[in-house]
Amino acid sequence: MPQYIRKAAHRVVHRRVRKKVSGTTARPRLAVHFSGQHVYAQVIDDTKGVTLAAASTMEKASTVKGANVVAATKIGELIAARAKEHQIEAVVFDRGGFTFHGKVKALADAARSAGLKF
């Protein structure tokens, strides 16, 4: 019997989420990803296959480093500001297979408070 692999289970959940969540020109998809060391967020138009805005803790402009709740909050505020620059008011949230708790919730709440509508 195969051993339970966390990453494989995560991929299954992410595929299930992506079946239901798709970004359009009117409401692009806000996709989030958390590695062990960094936080990433992208606003994606799936109909054109184009990334409209992106933010991560890897950028030189980022004031925070790491993959914690504080970093997720800052990236949420930053991605909302960059989406506003492209006249994006509403997005569809793609939690990327992660549980809506902790870092994911912090990023979503920060983006909402900065003016993005989910």
Residue pairs with C-beta under 8 A, 6 or more apart in sequence:
10 97
10 98
11 97
12 97
13 97
14 96
14 97
15 97
16 97
17 94
17 95
17 96
17 97
18 94
21 29
21 92
21 93
21 94
22 29
22 46
22 92
23 29
23 43
23 44
23 45
23 46
23 47
23 91
23 92
23 94
24 45
24 46
24 47
25 45
25 47
25 48
26 90
27 90
27 91
27 92
28 43
28 44
28 45
28 46
28 52
28 83
28 88
28 91
28 92
29 43
29 44
29 45
29 46
29 91
29 92
29 93
29 94
30 41
30 42
30 43
30 44
30 79
30 83
30 91
30 92
30 93
30 94
30 111
30 116
30 118
31 41
31 42
31 43
31 44
31 94
31 96
32 39
32 40
32 41
32 93
32 94
32 95
32 96
32 98
32 104
32 107
33 39
33 40
33 41
33 96
34 40
34 67
34 72
34 96
34 98
34 103
34 104
35 67
36 67
37 57
37 66
37 67
38 56
38 57
38 58
38 66
38 67
38 71
39 56
39 57
39 67
39 71
39 72
39 75
39 103
39 107
40 54
40 55
40 56
40 57
40 58
40 75
41 54
41 55
41 56
41 75
41 76
41 78
41 79
41 107
41 111
42 51
42 53
42 54
42 79
43 51
43 52
43 53
43 54
43 79
43 82
43 83
43 86
43 88
43 91
44 50
44 51
44 52
45 52
52 83
52 86
52 88
53 79
53 82
53 83
53 85
53 86
53 88
54 79
54 82
55 62
55 75
55 78
55 79
55 82
56 62
56 75
57 64
57 65
57 66
57 67
57 71
57 74
57 75
62 74
62 75
62 78
63 74
64 70
64 71
64 74
64 75
65 71
67 103
68 103
69 102
69 103
69 106
71 103
72 103
72 104
72 106
72 107
72 110
73 106
73 107
73 109
73 110
74 110
75 107
75 110
76 106
76 107
76 108
76 109
76 110
76 111
76 114
77 110
77 111
77 113
77 114
79 107
79 111
79 116
80 110
80 111
80 114
80 115
80 116
81 114
83 91
83 116
84 114
84 115
84 116
88 116
89 115
89 116
89 117
90 116
90 117
90 118
91 111
91 116
91 117
91 118
92 118
93 108
93 118
95 104
95 108
96 104
98 104
100 108
108 118
111 118
112 118
